[in-house]
Amino acid sequence: MNIHIPTPLRAFTGGQQTVSVPGATVGDALEQLTGAYPELRQHLFMADGKLRSFVNVYLNDDDIRYLPQKEATPAEESDELTIIPSIAGGCCCL
Amino acid sequence: MLKLSFAGYGALRAHGEETYPHECCGVLLGNATLDGNLVREIVRAGNTRTDSAHNRYNIAPEELVKIQRRGRKLGLDIVGFYHSHPDHPAQWSPTDFAEAHWVGCSYVITAVAEGKAAVTNSFLLTGTGEEDKQFIDEPIEIEMQEERGQA
């Protein structure tokens, strides 16, 4: 399946915008991705293997954190995974 | 260097005036070049922080996915973001820095004073990741060619 890489992480995929990997589940695909591009792992996952809090992964239009099977969700060749870091902020006053 | 059209520059500032006293936010689609981030399209986004919209912003990731998908079809990348600081300076805040994760992208902030857009600044997020990221001041170059061509 195709995994779309956001601009800040392309430095770790040889500049590739989209990477095609095999994988029966979302987790498999991410494993394949970080296996092919090991430097990516620390930017996606914490030491305990969980996704960093600001890293969102979408299977087509669905956030995998809210899918019943999460990373174990089955995926097909035609599916698309999108890695998208969060965007937030604001002025400092409370 | 952040390059954007006069119309785009005006659009993001106008957005901040429209949402005042709340923060506006949006995405800059374009291309990263050797000279910096070149903006081709300004895309408005909704601020999901309705609980504290006067001093916080958040773009829903699902909206971001759609914007990125749209950019891909146009041959454009996400090269930056913009938001406003109602009645506060156009300087990044500790919250802006903590929540900045798009290294290589431009973060544009417009101060909106009493409903009027004032200073607009851009900050480039540099580094390789969370451990060494930093904001650096980034000049904004406003391209006037389109307007001259129409005159």
gemmi code that builds the backbone of each chain (N, CA, C; Angstrom):
import gemmi

chains = {
    "A": [
        ("MET", (0.854, -1.191, 0.000), (0.000, 0.000, 0.000), (0.886, 1.236, 0.000)),
        ("ASN", (0.306, 2.359, -0.339), (1.062, 3.604, -0.360), (0.986, 4.296, 1.005)),
        ("ILE", (2.140, 4.755, 1.450), (2.192, 5.554, 2.677), (2.673, 6.946, 2.295)),
        ("HIS", (1.867, 7.946, 2.622), (2.216, 9.324, 2.291), (3.023, 9.928, 3.442)),
        ("ILE", (4.160, 10.462, 3.073), (5.108, 10.974, 4.060), (4.994, 12.498, 4.123)),
        ("PRO", (4.838, 13.077, 5.314), (4.749, 14.544, 5.401), (6.114, 15.185, 5.143)),
        ("THR", (6.093, 16.443, 4.747), (7.341, 17.119, 4.357), (8.464, 17.001, 5.393)),
        ("PRO", (8.211, 17.153, 6.695), (9.357, 17.114, 7.617), (10.028, 15.747, 7.728)),
        ("LEU", (9.341, 14.704, 7.344), (9.920, 13.362, 7.486), (10.536, 12.832, 6.190)),
        ("ARG", (10.433, 13.604, 5.137), (10.997, 13.127, 3.860), (12.516, 13.104, 3.872)),
        ("ALA", (13.101, 13.819, 4.803), (14.562, 13.775, 4.932), (15.012, 12.363, 5.288)),
        ("PHE", (14.083, 11.575, 5.824), (14.438, 10.218, 6.268), (13.953, 9.145, 5.301)),
        ("THR", (13.318, 9.561, 4.210), (12.867, 8.591, 3.197), (13.517, 8.902, 1.841)),
        ("GLY", (14.669, 9.504, 1.910), (15.356, 9.839, 0.667), (14.598, 10.841, -0.181)),
        ("GLY", (13.790, 11.651, 0.474), (13.044, 12.681, -0.238), (11.740, 12.183, -0.842)),
        ("GLN", (11.441, 10.920, -0.644), (10.219, 10.368, -1.261), (8.959, 10.883, -0.567)),
        ("GLN", (8.009, 11.290, -1.383), (6.725, 11.792, -0.894), (5.802, 10.626, -0.526)),
        ("THR", (5.909, 9.564, -1.297), (5.071, 8.380, -1.089), (5.949, 7.144, -1.162)),
        ("VAL", (5.734, 6.234, -0.212), (6.503, 4.993, -0.180), (5.517, 3.832, -0.276)),
        ("SER", (5.784, 2.897, -1.146), (4.928, 1.705, -1.285), (5.541, 0.558, -0.507)),
        ("VAL", (4.718, -0.040, 0.336), (5.205, -1.169, 1.145), (4.146, -2.263, 1.145)),
        ("PRO", (4.565, -3.512, 1.361), (3.588, -4.576, 1.562), (3.130, -4.556, 3.020)),
        ("GLY", (2.050, -5.258, 3.321), (1.596, -5.321, 4.707), (0.141, -5.690, 4.783)),
        ("ALA", (-0.173, -6.658, 5.667), (-1.559, -7.105, 5.803), (-2.333, -6.230, 6.776)),
        ("THR", (-1.598, -5.534, 7.638), (-2.257, -4.640, 8.602), (-1.536, -3.295, 8.591)),
        ("VAL", (-2.149, -2.327, 9.253), (-1.524, -1.011, 9.372), (-0.174, -1.134, 10.074)),
        ("GLY", (-0.146, -1.926, 11.139), (1.098, -2.109, 11.885), (2.178, -2.743, 11.032)),
        ("ASP", (1.793, -3.741, 10.233), (2.769, -4.381, 9.334), (3.376, -3.354, 8.388)),
        ("ALA", (2.512, -2.531, 7.824), (2.974, -1.541, 6.853), (3.946, -0.556, 7.497)),
        ("LEU", (3.626, -0.127, 8.724), (4.528, 0.801, 9.406), (5.856, 0.130, 9.752)),
        ("GLU", (5.778, -1.161, 10.079), (7.020, -1.910, 10.344), (7.877, -1.980, 9.094)),
        ("GLN", (7.223, -2.251, 7.970), (7.951, -2.315, 6.704), (8.590, -0.965, 6.382)),
        ("LEU", (7.840, 0.085, 6.660), (8.347, 1.435, 6.368), (9.586, 1.740, 7.209)),
        ("THR", (9.476, 1.496, 8.508), (10.612, 1.830, 9.383), (11.746, 0.823, 9.222)),
        ("GLY", (11.435, -0.363, 8.704), (12.502, -1.310, 8.377), (13.321, -0.812, 7.192)),
        ("ALA", (12.622, -0.257, 6.227), (13.302, 0.258, 5.027), (14.007, 1.581, 5.322)),
        ("TYR", (13.427, 2.353, 6.253), (14.001, 3.665, 6.577), (14.126, 3.773, 8.107)),
        ("PRO", (15.151, 3.146, 8.661), (15.272, 3.037, 10.127), (15.286, 4.374, 10.862)),
        ("GLU", (15.798, 5.415, 10.229), (15.854, 6.721, 10.911), (14.468, 7.266, 11.227)),
        ("LEU", (13.484, 6.786, 10.493), (12.109, 7.264, 10.711), (11.558, 6.839, 12.069)),
        ("ARG", (12.020, 5.694, 12.552), (11.378, 5.085, 13.717), (11.313, 6.047, 14.909)),
        ("GLN", (12.431, 6.670, 15.213), (12.448, 7.552, 16.395), (11.542, 8.766, 16.229)),
        ("HIS", (11.237, 9.110, 14.990), (10.372, 10.266, 14.760), (8.889, 9.884, 14.806)),
        ("LEU", (8.612, 8.598, 14.676), (7.218, 8.132, 14.692), (6.827, 7.508, 16.027)),
        ("PHE", (7.778, 6.786, 16.619), (7.454, 5.996, 17.804), (8.285, 6.404, 19.011)),
        ("MET", (7.697, 6.199, 20.187), (8.448, 6.376, 21.433), (9.219, 5.086, 21.708)),
        ("ALA", (10.024, 5.124, 22.762), (10.865, 3.960, 23.071), (10.027, 2.716, 23.340)),
        ("ASP", (8.795, 2.914, 23.855), (7.957, 1.750, 24.172), (7.176, 1.243, 22.949)),
        ("GLY", (7.435, 1.828, 21.803), (6.809, 1.339, 20.578), (5.484, 1.993, 20.236)),
        ("LYS", (5.002, 2.866, 21.130), (3.734, 3.552, 20.840), (4.000, 4.768, 19.950)),
        ("LEU", (2.995, 5.103, 19.155), (3.120, 6.292, 18.316), (3.323, 7.520, 19.190)),
        ("ARG", (4.191, 8.419, 18.754), (4.337, 9.677, 19.476), (2.983, 10.390, 19.490)),
        ("SER", (2.747, 11.139, 20.544), (1.411, 11.722, 20.739), (1.020, 12.682, 19.618)),
        ("PHE", (2.000, 13.339, 19.027), (1.681, 14.331, 17.991), (1.693, 13.742, 16.588)),
        ("VAL", (1.942, 12.448, 16.481), (1.950, 11.807, 15.166), (0.606, 11.114, 14.941)),
        ("ASN", (-0.081, 11.535, 13.909), (-1.352, 10.916, 13.541), (-1.142, 10.046, 12.315)),
        ("VAL", (-1.778, 8.885, 12.334), (-1.721, 8.004, 11.172), (-3.149, 7.727, 10.725)),
        ("TYR", (-3.400, 8.034, 9.476), (-4.739, 7.843, 8.925), (-4.743, 6.707, 7.915)),
        ("LEU", (-5.685, 5.788, 8.083), (-5.946, 4.762, 7.078), (-7.089, 5.311, 6.224)),
        ("ASN", (-6.752, 5.731, 5.042), (-7.697, 6.472, 4.199), (-8.187, 7.701, 4.987)),
        ("ASP", (-9.454, 7.729, 5.422), (-9.941, 8.911, 6.148), (-10.117, 8.663, 7.647)),
        ("ASP", (-9.559, 7.571, 8.137), (-9.790, 7.205, 9.535), (-8.506, 7.241, 10.357)),
        ("ASP", (-8.575, 7.922, 11.492), (-7.470, 7.943, 12.444), (-7.364, 6.549, 13.055)),
        ("ILE", (-6.199, 5.924, 12.942), (-6.105, 4.523, 13.410), (-6.283, 4.424, 14.922)),
        ("ARG", (-6.054, 5.522, 15.655), (-6.244, 5.456, 17.115), (-7.706, 5.174, 17.469)),
        ("TYR", (-8.600, 5.542, 16.555), (-10.032, 5.371, 16.847), (-10.647, 4.183, 16.120)),
        ("LEU", (-9.824, 3.424, 15.432), (-10.330, 2.201, 14.812), (-10.314, 1.096, 15.874)),
        ("PRO", (-11.307, 0.216, 15.870), (-11.398, -0.800, 16.927), (-10.119, -1.624, 17.078)),
        ("GLN", (-9.491, -1.953, 15.942), (-8.297, -2.803, 16.022), (-6.999, -1.990, 15.965)),
        ("LYS", (-7.123, -0.680, 15.905), (-5.955, 0.200, 15.881), (-4.898, -0.289, 14.880)),
        ("GLU", (-3.637, -0.462, 15.328), (-2.575, -0.854, 14.386), (-2.817, -2.230, 13.766)),
        ("ALA", (-3.644, -3.021, 14.415), (-3.905, -4.377, 13.889), (-4.998, -4.368, 12.828)),
        ("THR", (-5.485, -3.210, 12.474), (-6.537, -3.103, 11.462), (-6.039, -3.662, 10.125)),
        ("PRO", (-6.790, -4.580, 9.523), (-6.377, -5.110, 8.214), (-6.343, -3.998, 7.164)),
        ("ALA", (-5.391, -4.100, 6.268), (-5.271, -3.104, 5.199), (-5.067, -3.825, 3.875)),
        ("GLU", (-5.569, -3.215, 2.833), (-5.442, -3.814, 1.505), (-4.489, -2.986, 0.655)),
        ("GLU", (-4.082, -3.590, -0.441), (-3.119, -2.943, -1.332), (-3.602, -1.566, -1.796)),
        ("SER", (-4.910, -1.447, -1.985), (-5.462, -0.194, -2.512), (-5.638, 0.884, -1.440)),
        ("ASP", (-5.450, 0.518, -0.161), (-5.597, 1.500, 0.914), (-4.426, 2.478, 0.918)),
        ("GLU", (-4.675, 3.625, 1.536), (-3.619, 4.619, 1.668), (-3.419, 4.959, 3.139)),
        ("LEU", (-2.170, 4.995, 3.536), (-1.830, 5.457, 4.886), (-1.231, 6.850, 4.775)),
        ("THR", (-1.665, 7.733, 5.653), (-1.104, 9.081, 5.676), (-0.567, 9.363, 7.065)),
        ("ILE", (0.685, 9.754, 7.116), (1.298, 10.169, 8.383), (1.196, 11.684, 8.437)),
        ("ILE", (0.613, 12.208, 9.515), (0.372, 13.645, 9.566), (0.623, 14.159, 10.990)),
        ("PRO", (1.717, 14.859, 11.200), (1.948, 15.440, 12.532), (0.893, 16.497, 12.846)),
        ("SER", (0.644, 16.709, 14.118), (-0.409, 17.642, 14.510), (0.027, 19.099, 14.314)),
        ("ILE", (-0.966, 19.962, 14.206), (-0.752, 21.401, 14.064), (-1.565, 22.107, 15.138)),
        ("ALA", (-0.874, 22.797, 16.024), (-1.572, 23.507, 17.096), (-0.657, 24.575, 17.655)),
        ("GLY", (-1.194, 25.387, 18.556), (-0.405, 26.429, 19.195), (-1.317, 27.513, 19.710)),
        ("GLY", (-0.741, 28.717, 19.793), (-1.537, 29.835, 20.258), (-0.720, 30.759, 21.131)),
        ("CYS", (-1.232, 31.966, 21.298), (-0.475, 32.933, 22.095), (-0.489, 32.524, 23.561)),
        ("CYS", (0.410, 33.062, 24.323), (0.722, 32.486, 25.624), (-0.242, 32.897, 26.743)),
        ("CYS", (-1.053, 33.905, 26.509), (-1.911, 34.346, 27.598), (-2.975, 33.300, 27.905)),
        ("LEU", (-3.400, 33.259, 29.157), (-4.442, 32.295, 29.532), (-5.709, 33.009, 29.966)),
    ],
    "B": [
        ("MET", (13.794, 32.204, 3.861), (12.932, 33.125, 3.104), (11.581, 32.465, 2.808)),
        ("LEU", (10.520, 33.169, 3.108), (9.176, 32.718, 2.744), (8.671, 33.641, 1.646)),
        ("LYS", (8.274, 33.047, 0.530), (7.774, 33.856, -0.571), (6.288, 33.594, -0.760)),
        ("LEU", (5.520, 34.651, -0.805), (4.100, 34.488, -1.099), (3.588, 35.699, -1.856)),
        ("SER", (2.485, 35.509, -2.520), (1.930, 36.586, -3.341), (1.323, 37.669, -2.447)),
        ("PHE", (1.178, 38.827, -3.029), (0.534, 39.934, -2.304), (-0.881, 39.540, -1.899)),
        ("ALA", (-1.572, 38.840, -2.809), (-2.949, 38.414, -2.513), (-2.968, 37.405, -1.365)),
        ("GLY", (-2.027, 36.479, -1.379), (-1.956, 35.481, -0.311), (-1.642, 36.117, 1.028)),
        ("TYR", (-0.710, 37.062, 0.996), (-0.338, 37.786, 2.221), (-1.564, 38.508, 2.779)),
        ("GLY", (-2.300, 39.152, 1.900), (-3.506, 39.856, 2.340), (-4.564, 38.888, 2.852)),
        ("ALA", (-4.648, 37.728, 2.222), (-5.688, 36.759, 2.594), (-5.475, 36.222, 4.001)),
        ("LEU", (-4.241, 35.901, 4.329), (-4.038, 35.333, 5.667), (-4.203, 36.396, 6.756)),
        ("ARG", (-3.874, 37.641, 6.423), (-4.075, 38.715, 7.391), (-5.579, 39.021, 7.562)),
        ("ALA", (-6.293, 38.981, 6.438), (-7.744, 39.231, 6.498), (-8.443, 38.144, 7.312)),
        ("HIS", (-7.928, 36.923, 7.209), (-8.520, 35.820, 7.968), (-8.444, 36.105, 9.472)),
        ("GLY", (-7.297, 36.638, 9.891), (-7.130, 36.963, 11.309), (-8.082, 38.054, 11.771)),
        ("GLU", (-8.371, 38.996, 10.871), (-9.324, 40.057, 11.225), (-10.744, 39.494, 11.314)),
        ("GLU", (-11.059, 38.567, 10.423), (-12.419, 37.999, 10.404), (-12.725, 37.197, 11.657)),
        ("THR", (-11.718, 36.480, 12.148), (-11.992, 35.605, 13.295), (-11.765, 36.296, 14.624)),
        ("TYR", (-11.191, 37.511, 14.590), (-10.952, 38.263, 15.827), (-12.232, 38.330, 16.658)),
        ("PRO", (-12.219, 38.149, 17.969), (-11.049, 38.012, 18.851), (-10.537, 36.590, 18.990)),
        ("HIS", (-10.910, 35.733, 18.060), (-10.407, 34.365, 18.112), (-9.227, 34.199, 17.152)),
        ("GLU", (-8.460, 33.177, 17.385), (-7.325, 32.905, 16.506), (-7.817, 32.226, 15.232)),
        ("CYS", (-7.233, 32.626, 14.125), (-7.492, 31.936, 12.866), (-6.331, 30.972, 12.623)),
        ("CYS", (-6.501, 30.087, 11.655), (-5.399, 29.192, 11.306), (-5.609, 28.671, 9.890)),
        ("GLY", (-4.514, 28.279, 9.285), (-4.587, 27.766, 7.926), (-3.265, 27.153, 7.497)),
        ("VAL", (-3.264, 26.697, 6.271), (-2.135, 25.931, 5.738), (-1.582, 26.637, 4.510)),
        ("LEU", (-0.275, 26.591, 4.363), (0.396, 27.154, 3.191), (0.830, 26.006, 2.285)),
        ("LEU", (0.243, 25.950, 1.097), (0.638, 24.938, 0.114), (1.601, 25.576, -0.874)),
        ("GLY", (2.613, 24.831, -1.242), (3.582, 25.366, -2.195), (4.709, 24.392, -2.433)),
        ("ASN", (5.899, 24.951, -2.587), (7.059, 24.107, -2.862), (8.256, 24.619, -2.074)),
        ("ALA", (9.035, 23.681, -1.568), (10.301, 24.053, -0.919), (11.339, 24.228, -2.013)),
        ("THR", (11.990, 25.381, -2.033), (13.013, 25.646, -3.037), (14.326, 25.970, -2.331)),
        ("LEU", (15.379, 26.099, -3.116), (16.676, 26.435, -2.527), (16.626, 27.817, -1.873)),
        ("ASP", (15.727, 28.658, -2.361), (15.607, 30.012, -1.809), (14.638, 30.088, -0.633)),
        ("GLY", (13.987, 28.970, -0.324), (13.035, 28.987, 0.778), (11.701, 28.399, 0.368)),
        ("ASN", (10.714, 28.583, 1.227), (9.385, 28.041, 0.954), (8.588, 29.017, 0.090)),
        ("LEU", (8.166, 28.502, -1.056), (7.402, 29.304, -2.006), (5.933, 28.911, -1.894)),
        ("VAL", (5.086, 29.851, -1.482), (3.666, 29.568, -1.252), (2.875, 29.804, -2.533)),
        ("ARG", (2.079, 28.817, -2.896), (1.230, 28.934, -4.083), (-0.239, 29.080, -3.722)),
        ("GLU", (-0.599, 28.566, -2.563), (-2.020, 28.608, -2.192), (-2.166, 28.706, -0.676)),
        ("ILE", (-3.056, 29.581, -0.264), (-3.398, 29.721, 1.155), (-4.696, 28.961, 1.381)),
        ("VAL", (-4.700, 28.030, 2.320), (-5.905, 27.247, 2.581), (-6.380, 27.519, 4.004)),
        ("ARG", (-7.552, 28.076, 4.114), (-8.110, 28.321, 5.439), (-8.479, 27.006, 6.114)),
        ("ALA", (-8.303, 26.975, 7.424), (-8.700, 25.787, 8.180), (-9.538, 26.245, 9.365)),
        ("GLY", (-10.306, 25.317, 9.885), (-11.108, 25.623, 11.066), (-10.267, 25.488, 12.322)),
        ("ASN", (-10.568, 26.308, 13.322), (-9.900, 26.198, 14.620), (-10.769, 25.331, 15.513)),
        ("THR", (-10.276, 24.140, 15.851), (-11.099, 23.221, 16.652), (-11.077, 23.573, 18.143)),
        ("ARG", (-10.210, 24.527, 18.524), (-10.120, 24.867, 19.955), (-11.214, 25.862, 20.344)),
        ("THR", (-12.458, 25.432, 20.181), (-13.573, 26.320, 20.498), (-13.667, 26.588, 21.995)),
        ("ASP", (-12.992, 25.771, 22.800), (-12.999, 25.975, 24.246), (-12.132, 27.166, 24.657)),
        ("SER", (-11.155, 27.515, 23.784), (-10.228, 28.596, 24.136), (-9.698, 29.244, 22.861)),
        ("ALA", (-10.622, 29.584, 21.975), (-10.223, 30.036, 20.637), (-9.535, 31.391, 20.634)),
        ("HIS", (-9.631, 32.135, 21.747), (-8.972, 33.450, 21.780), (-7.462, 33.333, 21.948)),
        ("ASN", (-6.993, 32.170, 22.442), (-5.543, 32.058, 22.621), (-4.986, 30.676, 22.267)),
        ("ARG", (-5.760, 29.883, 21.578), (-5.280, 28.573, 21.143), (-5.840, 28.260, 19.757)),
        ("TYR", (-5.079, 27.474, 19.007), (-5.619, 26.965, 17.751), (-5.196, 25.531, 17.570)),
        ("ASN", (-5.985, 24.827, 16.828), (-5.680, 23.449, 16.464), (-6.392, 23.155, 15.152)),
        ("ILE", (-5.644, 22.555, 14.231), (-6.264, 22.139, 12.973), (-6.527, 20.639, 13.071)),
        ("ALA", (-7.767, 20.250, 12.825), (-8.114, 18.832, 12.906), (-7.258, 18.043, 11.924)),
        ("PRO", (-6.652, 16.953, 12.382), (-5.790, 16.183, 11.475), (-6.521, 15.684, 10.237)),
        ("GLU", (-7.814, 15.381, 10.377), (-8.541, 14.904, 9.196), (-8.653, 16.007, 8.142)),
        ("GLU", (-8.732, 17.263, 8.597), (-8.754, 18.378, 7.649), (-7.379, 18.519, 6.984)),
        ("LEU", (-6.362, 18.302, 7.788), (-4.996, 18.385, 7.261), (-4.735, 17.290, 6.220)),
        ("VAL", (-5.251, 16.105, 6.486), (-5.099, 15.006, 5.522), (-5.722, 15.397, 4.181)),
        ("LYS", (-6.896, 16.007, 4.256), (-7.583, 16.405, 3.019), (-6.824, 17.516, 2.293)),
        ("ILE", (-6.273, 18.451, 3.063), (-5.504, 19.539, 2.440), (-4.243, 18.979, 1.790)),
        ("GLN", (-3.599, 18.053, 2.481), (-2.379, 17.457, 1.915), (-2.711, 16.673, 0.639)),
        ("ARG", (-3.854, 15.995, 0.666), (-4.289, 15.231, -0.515), (-4.557, 16.171, -1.690)),
        ("ARG", (-5.198, 17.291, -1.369), (-5.466, 18.286, -2.411), (-4.157, 18.823, -2.985)),
        ("GLY", (-3.203, 19.089, -2.099), (-1.909, 19.583, -2.538), (-1.203, 18.596, -3.451)),
        ("ARG", (-1.287, 17.331, -3.089), (-0.625, 16.295, -3.895), (-1.143, 16.314, -5.318)),
        ("LYS", (-2.453, 16.481, -5.455), (-3.051, 16.514, -6.798), (-2.578, 17.715, -7.598)),
        ("LEU", (-2.241, 18.786, -6.907), (-1.799, 20.019, -7.569), (-0.279, 20.101, -7.699)),
        ("GLY", (0.407, 19.065, -7.195), (1.865, 19.097, -7.221), (2.445, 20.034, -6.163)),
        ("LEU", (1.675, 20.238, -5.090), (2.113, 21.142, -4.031), (2.266, 20.385, -2.712)),
        ("ASP", (3.153, 20.881, -1.887), (3.379, 20.304, -0.561), (2.900, 21.276, 0.507)),
        ("ILE", (2.736, 20.756, 1.704), (2.528, 21.650, 2.844), (3.885, 22.245, 3.195)),
        ("VAL", (4.010, 23.553, 3.045), (5.288, 24.212, 3.349), (5.185, 25.134, 4.560)),
        ("GLY", (3.991, 25.239, 5.118), (3.865, 26.079, 6.292), (2.440, 26.203, 6.788)),
        ("PHE", (2.308, 26.994, 7.824), (1.014, 27.202, 8.476), (0.931, 28.666, 8.903)),
        ("TYR", (-0.271, 29.122, 9.129), (-0.400, 30.472, 9.675), (-1.455, 30.483, 10.762)),
        ("HIS", (-1.299, 31.407, 11.669), (-2.342, 31.657, 12.661), (-2.210, 33.086, 13.154)),
        ("SER", (-3.178, 33.519, 13.931), (-3.170, 34.895, 14.427), (-3.011, 34.915, 15.940)),
        ("HIS", (-2.513, 36.030, 16.424), (-2.429, 36.290, 17.859), (-3.277, 37.528, 18.156)),
        ("PRO", (-4.520, 37.332, 18.566), (-5.376, 38.484, 18.864), (-4.838, 39.295, 20.049)),
        ("ASP", (-4.567, 40.559, 19.802), (-4.082, 41.473, 20.835), (-2.811, 40.981, 21.522)),
        ("HIS", (-1.977, 40.318, 20.757), (-0.671, 39.875, 21.244), (0.339, 39.961, 20.110)),
        ("PRO", (1.610, 40.087, 20.458), (2.636, 40.284, 19.425), (2.735, 39.116, 18.449)),
        ("ALA", (3.296, 39.423, 17.286), (3.482, 38.400, 16.246), (4.788, 37.643, 16.485)),
        ("GLN", (4.899, 37.102, 17.669), (6.070, 36.320, 18.059), (5.601, 34.954, 18.518)),
        ("TRP", (6.413, 33.955, 18.248), (6.001, 32.615, 18.679), (6.005, 32.519, 20.203)),
        ("SER", (5.069, 31.757, 20.693), (4.920, 31.584, 22.135), (5.466, 30.208, 22.529)),
        ("PRO", (5.662, 29.977, 23.816), (6.073, 28.633, 24.256), (5.103, 27.554, 23.771)),
        ("THR", (3.813, 27.890, 23.718), (2.830, 26.919, 23.212), (3.059, 26.652, 21.731)),
        ("ASP", (3.310, 27.723, 20.976), (3.588, 27.533, 19.549), (4.789, 26.610, 19.348)),
        ("PHE", (5.815, 26.823, 20.146), (7.036, 26.025, 19.987), (6.798, 24.572, 20.396)),
        ("ALA", (6.142, 24.385, 21.514), (5.909, 23.019, 21.993), (5.084, 22.209, 20.992)),
        ("GLU", (4.175, 22.893, 20.311), (3.265, 22.197, 19.397), (3.763, 22.205, 17.948)),
        ("ALA", (4.951, 22.722, 17.717), (5.494, 22.771, 16.348), (6.270, 21.491, 16.055)),
        ("HIS", (5.841, 20.778, 15.021), (6.474, 19.499, 14.703), (6.859, 19.380, 13.242)),
        ("TRP", (6.576, 20.407, 12.449), (6.841, 20.320, 11.011), (8.164, 21.015, 10.693)),
        ("VAL", (9.237, 20.295, 10.927), (10.567, 20.845, 10.639), (10.676, 21.170, 9.145)),
        ("GLY", (11.247, 22.321, 8.873), (11.396, 22.760, 7.476), (10.237, 23.612, 7.003)),
        ("CYS", (9.192, 23.701, 7.828), (8.024, 24.485, 7.439), (8.058, 25.875, 8.079)),
        ("SER", (7.341, 26.778, 7.459), (7.242, 28.162, 7.930), (5.994, 28.317, 8.789)),
        ("TYR", (6.160, 28.981, 9.916), (5.036, 29.263, 10.799), (4.824, 30.784, 10.801)),
        ("VAL", (3.735, 31.194, 10.189), (3.451, 32.624, 10.031), (2.466, 33.064, 11.119)),
        ("ILE", (2.798, 34.142, 11.782), (1.939, 34.657, 12.857), (1.607, 36.121, 12.569)),
        ("THR", (0.327, 36.435, 12.632), (-0.113, 37.824, 12.463), (-0.697, 38.337, 13.775)),
        ("ALA", (-0.163, 39.441, 14.236), (-0.759, 40.099, 15.397), (-1.997, 40.849, 14.921)),
        ("VAL", (-3.103, 40.645, 15.609), (-4.328, 41.371, 15.267), (-4.692, 42.233, 16.480)),
        ("ALA", (-4.537, 43.531, 16.302), (-4.749, 44.462, 17.413), (-6.104, 45.135, 17.279)),
        ("GLU", (-6.961, 44.866, 18.232), (-8.314, 45.440, 18.245), (-9.012, 45.232, 16.905)),
        ("GLY", (-8.814, 44.056, 16.352), (-9.527, 43.688, 15.133), (-8.816, 44.012, 13.843)),
        ("LYS", (-7.686, 44.706, 13.930), (-6.949, 45.081, 12.721), (-5.621, 44.315, 12.648)),
        ("ALA", (-5.347, 43.730, 11.494), (-4.085, 43.024, 11.312), (-2.936, 44.011, 11.412)),
        ("ALA", (-1.961, 43.680, 12.243), (-0.797, 44.548, 12.411), (0.425, 43.841, 11.813)),
        ("VAL", (1.367, 43.502, 12.658), (2.619, 42.897, 12.162), (2.393, 41.424, 11.801)),
        ("THR", (3.009, 41.014, 10.700), (3.033, 39.594, 10.325), (4.482, 39.148, 10.256)),
        ("ASN", (4.794, 38.094, 10.990), (6.146, 37.538, 10.983), (6.112, 36.067, 10.608)),
        ("SER", (7.263, 35.595, 10.115), (7.374, 34.167, 9.814), (8.575, 33.582, 10.542)),
        ("PHE", (8.388, 32.347, 10.999), (9.443, 31.643, 11.710), (9.612, 30.260, 11.075)),
        ("LEU", (10.852, 29.953, 10.739), (11.142, 28.657, 10.125), (11.528, 27.676, 11.216)),
        ("LEU", (10.876, 26.522, 11.227), (11.226, 25.497, 12.210), (12.383, 24.679, 11.631)),
        ("THR", (13.514, 24.771, 12.304), (14.712, 24.082, 11.822), (15.089, 22.946, 12.770)),
        ("GLY", (16.044, 22.133, 12.335), (16.499, 21.004, 13.136), (16.206, 19.711, 12.428)),
        ("THR", (16.323, 18.615, 13.184), (16.027, 17.305, 12.589), (14.841, 16.634, 13.271)),
        ("GLY", (14.448, 17.146, 14.439), (13.336, 16.519, 15.155), (13.071, 17.244, 16.458)),
        ("GLU", (12.359, 16.569, 17.357), (11.933, 17.187, 18.614), (13.110, 17.614, 19.491)),
        ("GLU", (14.202, 16.874, 19.411), (15.306, 17.116, 20.334), (16.077, 18.397, 20.013)),
        ("ASP", (16.174, 18.726, 18.747), (17.011, 19.882, 18.396), (16.261, 20.954, 17.603)),
        ("LYS", (14.946, 20.882, 17.587), (14.189, 21.854, 16.788), (14.349, 23.255, 17.372)),
        ("GLN", (14.258, 24.238, 16.503), (14.227, 25.631, 16.953), (13.576, 26.498, 15.887)),
        ("PHE", (12.980, 27.584, 16.344), (12.422, 28.574, 15.429), (13.503, 29.601, 15.106)),
        ("ILE", (13.628, 29.942, 13.834), (14.483, 31.064, 13.484), (13.646, 32.083, 12.707)),
        ("ASP", (13.974, 33.354, 12.907), (13.276, 34.409, 12.170), (13.474, 34.195, 10.679)),
        ("GLU", (12.415, 34.420, 9.932), (12.479, 34.172, 8.489), (11.910, 35.386, 7.748)),
        ("PRO", (12.685, 35.976, 6.839), (12.144, 37.111, 6.076), (10.969, 36.668, 5.201)),
        ("ILE", (10.036, 37.579, 5.002), (8.906, 37.325, 4.093), (9.107, 38.172, 2.850)),
        ("GLU", (9.094, 37.524, 1.704), (9.179, 38.257, 0.437), (7.811, 38.198, -0.226)),
        ("ILE", (7.249, 39.354, -0.484), (5.925, 39.412, -1.094), (6.082, 39.664, -2.583)),
        ("GLU", (5.560, 38.735, -3.370), (5.696, 38.848, -4.828), (4.580, 39.725, -5.376)),
        ("MET", (4.969, 40.758, -6.113), (3.997, 41.727, -6.617), (3.708, 41.558, -8.105)),
        ("GLN", (4.343, 40.575, -8.752), (4.247, 40.457, -10.213), (2.820, 40.379, -10.714)),
        ("GLU", (1.996, 39.568, -10.053), (0.616, 39.388, -10.549), (-0.114, 40.722, -10.612)),
        ("GLU", (0.055, 41.504, -9.520), (-0.658, 42.768, -9.459), (-0.177, 43.733, -10.539)),
        ("ARG", (1.168, 43.731, -10.792), (1.688, 44.619, -11.828), (1.159, 44.208, -13.193)),
        ("GLY", (1.026, 42.866, -13.383), (0.559, 42.371, -14.672), (-0.873, 42.759, -14.960)),
        ("GLN", (-1.639, 42.921, -13.860), (-3.050, 43.241, -14.054), (-3.271, 44.734, -14.218)),
        ("ALA", (-2.273, 45.531, -13.900), (-2.445, 46.984, -13.934), (-2.484, 47.501, -15.363)),
    ],
}
model = gemmi.Model(1)
for chain_id, residues in chains.items():
    chain = gemmi.Chain(chain_id)
    for i, (resn, *xyz) in enumerate(residues, 1):
        res = gemmi.Residue()
        res.name, res.seqid = resn, gemmi.SeqId(i, " ")
        for name, pos in zip(("N", "CA", "C"), xyz):
            atom = gemmi.Atom()
            atom.name, atom.element = name, gemmi.Element(name[0])
            atom.pos, atom.b_iso = gemmi.Position(*pos), 0.0
            res.add_atom(atom)
        chain.add_residue(res)
    model.add_chain(chain)
structure = gemmi.Structure()
structure.add_model(model)
structure.setup_entities()
